[in-house]
Amino acid sequence: MAKKLYVSNATESSRMFKNDFLESLTKIHYSVPLIFWIPVIGYLIYKSYVIGDLSVGNVVLYFCFGLAFWTLAEYALHRWVFHFHPRSAWGQRIHFIFHGVHHDYPKDRLRLVMPLSASIPMAAFIYFIFHFFFEEFTLASFFAGFLFGYLIYDECHYAMHHANFKSGLFKRIKDHHMLHHYADPERGFGVSSAIWDVIFGSGFSKKGKKAERQND
């Protein structure tokens, strides 16, 4: 079991920047990613189907491939990037800005989905990497699915912290994520799905899950 970290029940987190503009870039309403990225996804599908003249079957195939690949990317980013613990002071500062603040203040509604100031550059970089492996129009379909997976992750993450699920799939996903926050932050890295935690052996024991249910 990892050492228990500081966790605040405050609904607002600490200020990150003295500059008001920079501070505003760290906060975002959960609806903003939907408003921004859904038109991008729509354009990518249009690009692959209308401009690229891909068949419906190929558009759906690559879209689903991108969606499935997102689940692995979500796990890898969360486990090996967001939970990388640098030793330098500036590295620790960057880690806190990107993810540490969320673990310290998990109930802050404005820091539960990724701000556009981070998601746009990250998406552009990932798209650049992917273009070495796909043709232009198949990449459009693939990346549309990848972005759709990202939106599911972002909105699920918000729901895990602020929706009260009584039973079913979302209740199990929420229990899994709450164990990550309040029991052991070095396990349970899947947010929208726990499948890669099962594959990589980073999930929680049945005993831990039972204890979480009893605390509800």
C-alpha positions as CSV (number, residue, x, y, z in Angstrom):
1,M,0.0,0.0,0.0
2,A,1.4,3.4,-1.0
3,K,1.9,6.1,1.6
4,K,-1.3,8.0,2.2
5,L,-1.2,11.4,0.6
6,Y,-2.8,14.7,1.5
7,V,-6.4,14.8,0.3
8,S,-8.6,17.9,0.9
9,N,-12.4,17.8,0.9
10,A,-12.4,21.5,-0.2
11,T,-14.5,22.2,-3.4
12,E,-11.8,24.6,-4.6
13,S,-8.1,23.9,-5.0
14,S,-5.1,26.1,-4.3
15,R,-4.0,28.9,-6.7
16,M,-1.3,27.9,-9.1
17,F,-0.2,31.1,-10.7
18,K,-0.1,34.7,-9.4
19,N,-1.0,35.9,-12.9
20,D,-4.8,35.9,-13.4
21,F,-4.7,34.9,-17.1
22,L,-2.4,31.9,-16.5
23,E,-4.6,30.9,-13.5
24,S,-7.7,31.0,-15.7
25,L,-6.0,28.6,-18.2
26,T,-5.9,25.9,-15.4
27,K,-9.7,25.8,-14.9
28,I,-12.4,24.6,-17.1
29,H,-16.2,23.8,-17.0
30,Y,-16.9,20.1,-17.9
31,S,-19.0,21.1,-20.9
32,V,-16.2,23.0,-22.7
33,P,-14.3,19.9,-24.0
34,L,-17.6,18.7,-25.5
35,I,-18.3,22.1,-27.2
36,F,-14.8,22.2,-28.6
37,W,-13.9,18.7,-29.6
38,I,-17.3,17.3,-31.0
39,P,-17.0,19.6,-34.0
40,V,-13.4,18.5,-34.5
41,I,-14.5,14.9,-34.4
42,G,-17.3,15.7,-36.9
43,Y,-14.8,17.3,-39.3
44,L,-12.4,14.3,-39.1
45,I,-15.2,11.9,-40.0
46,Y,-16.3,14.3,-42.8
47,K,-12.7,14.4,-44.0
48,S,-12.3,10.7,-44.1
49,Y,-15.7,9.8,-45.6
50,V,-16.4,12.8,-48.0
51,I,-13.0,14.2,-48.9
52,G,-11.1,10.9,-48.5
53,D,-13.9,8.8,-50.0
54,L,-13.4,6.0,-47.5
55,S,-16.2,3.5,-47.3
56,V,-18.6,3.6,-44.3
57,G,-17.1,0.2,-43.2
58,N,-13.6,1.6,-43.2
59,V,-14.6,4.8,-41.4
60,V,-16.3,2.7,-38.7
61,L,-13.4,0.3,-38.5
62,Y,-10.7,2.9,-38.0
63,F,-13.0,4.9,-35.7
64,C,-13.4,1.9,-33.4
65,F,-9.7,1.2,-33.6
66,G,-9.0,4.7,-32.4
67,L,-11.6,4.4,-29.6
68,A,-10.0,1.1,-28.4
69,F,-6.5,2.5,-28.7
70,W,-7.5,5.5,-26.5
71,T,-8.2,3.1,-23.6
72,L,-4.6,2.0,-23.6
73,A,-3.3,5.6,-24.1
74,E,-5.5,6.7,-21.1
75,Y,-4.0,4.0,-18.9
76,A,-0.4,4.7,-20.1
77,L,-0.7,8.5,-19.7
78,H,-2.2,8.2,-16.3
79,R,0.2,5.6,-15.0
80,W,3.6,6.6,-16.5
81,V,3.2,10.3,-17.3
82,F,0.7,11.8,-14.7
83,H,2.1,9.5,-11.9
84,F,5.7,10.0,-12.7
85,H,7.4,11.5,-9.7
86,P,10.2,13.8,-10.6
87,R,12.9,14.7,-8.1
88,S,13.8,18.2,-9.2
89,A,11.8,21.2,-7.8
90,W,10.7,22.4,-11.2
91,G,9.7,18.8,-12.2
92,Q,7.6,18.5,-9.0
93,R,6.0,21.9,-9.8
94,I,5.0,20.7,-13.3
95,H,3.7,17.4,-11.9
96,F,1.5,19.3,-9.4
97,I,0.1,21.5,-12.1
98,F,-0.8,18.6,-14.4
99,H,-2.0,16.1,-11.9
100,G,-0.9,16.5,-8.4
101,V,-3.4,19.2,-7.7
102,H,-6.2,16.9,-8.6
103,H,-5.1,14.3,-6.1
104,D,-4.8,16.9,-3.4
105,Y,-8.2,18.5,-4.2
106,P,-10.3,15.8,-5.9
107,K,-13.6,17.7,-5.5
108,D,-12.6,20.8,-7.4
109,R,-15.2,20.9,-10.2
110,L,-13.1,23.2,-12.4
111,R,-10.0,21.0,-12.4
112,L,-11.6,17.6,-13.2
113,V,-11.4,17.7,-17.0
114,M,-8.3,18.7,-19.0
115,P,-8.2,22.5,-19.9
116,L,-8.0,23.3,-23.6
117,S,-4.6,25.0,-22.9
118,A,-3.2,21.4,-22.3
119,S,-5.5,19.2,-24.4
120,I,-5.0,21.1,-27.7
121,P,-1.2,21.0,-27.7
122,M,-1.3,17.4,-26.5
123,A,-3.7,16.3,-29.2
124,A,-1.6,18.1,-31.9
125,F,1.5,16.3,-30.7
126,I,-0.2,12.9,-30.7
127,Y,-1.7,13.5,-34.1
128,F,1.8,14.4,-35.4
129,I,3.1,11.1,-34.0
130,F,0.2,9.1,-35.5
131,H,0.7,10.5,-39.0
132,F,3.8,8.5,-39.4
133,F,1.7,5.3,-39.1
134,F,-1.4,6.1,-41.0
135,E,-2.5,7.4,-44.4
136,E,-4.1,10.9,-44.2
137,F,-7.8,9.8,-44.4
138,T,-7.5,6.6,-42.4
139,L,-5.8,8.7,-39.7
140,A,-8.8,11.1,-39.8
141,S,-11.2,8.3,-38.9
142,F,-8.8,6.8,-36.3
143,F,-8.1,10.1,-34.6
144,A,-11.9,10.8,-34.5
145,G,-12.3,7.7,-32.5
146,F,-9.3,8.5,-30.4
147,L,-10.7,11.9,-29.5
148,F,-14.2,10.4,-28.8
149,G,-12.5,8.1,-26.3
150,Y,-10.8,11.1,-24.7
151,L,-14.2,12.8,-24.4
152,I,-15.7,9.7,-22.7
153,Y,-12.7,9.7,-20.3
154,D,-13.0,13.4,-19.5
155,E,-16.8,13.3,-18.9
156,C,-16.6,10.0,-17.0
157,H,-13.9,11.4,-14.8
158,Y,-16.1,14.4,-13.9
159,A,-19.0,12.0,-13.2
160,M,-16.9,9.7,-11.0
161,H,-16.3,12.6,-8.7
162,H,-19.7,14.3,-8.7
163,A,-22.4,11.8,-9.7
164,N,-24.0,9.5,-7.2
165,F,-24.3,6.1,-8.8
166,K,-26.2,3.5,-6.8
167,S,-25.5,0.4,-8.9
168,G,-24.4,-0.9,-12.3
169,L,-21.4,-0.4,-14.4
170,F,-20.8,3.3,-13.5
171,K,-21.0,2.4,-9.8
172,R,-18.2,-0.1,-10.3
173,I,-16.1,2.3,-12.3
174,K,-16.6,5.0,-9.7
175,D,-15.6,2.6,-6.8
176,H,-12.4,1.7,-8.8
177,H,-11.5,5.4,-9.2
178,M,-12.2,6.3,-5.6
179,L,-9.9,3.5,-4.4
180,H,-7.2,5.1,-6.6
181,H,-7.8,8.5,-4.8
182,Y,-8.4,7.4,-1.3
183,A,-6.8,4.0,-0.8
184,D,-3.7,3.7,-3.1
185,P,-2.9,6.2,-5.8
186,E,-0.3,3.9,-7.3
187,R,-3.0,1.4,-8.4
188,G,-6.2,1.7,-10.4
189,F,-5.0,3.9,-13.3
190,G,-8.0,3.2,-15.6
191,V,-10.7,5.9,-15.4
192,S,-13.2,5.1,-18.1
193,S,-12.4,1.4,-18.0
194,A,-10.5,-0.9,-15.6
195,I,-9.5,-3.4,-18.3
196,W,-5.9,-2.4,-18.6
197,D,-5.5,-2.5,-14.8
198,V,-6.6,-6.1,-15.0
199,I,-4.2,-6.9,-17.9
200,F,-1.2,-5.1,-16.2
201,G,-2.1,-6.3,-12.7
202,S,-2.5,-2.8,-11.2
203,G,-6.0,-3.2,-10.0
204,F,-7.4,-3.6,-6.5
205,S,-8.1,-6.8,-4.6
206,K,-11.6,-7.9,-3.9
207,K,-11.0,-7.1,-0.2
208,G,-10.2,-3.5,-1.1
209,K,-13.3,-3.2,-3.3
210,K,-15.5,-4.6,-0.6
211,A,-14.1,-2.1,2.0
212,E,-14.9,0.7,-0.4
213,R,-18.5,-0.4,-0.9
214,Q,-19.0,-0.7,2.9
215,N,-17.8,3.0,3.3
216,D,-20.4,4.3,0.8
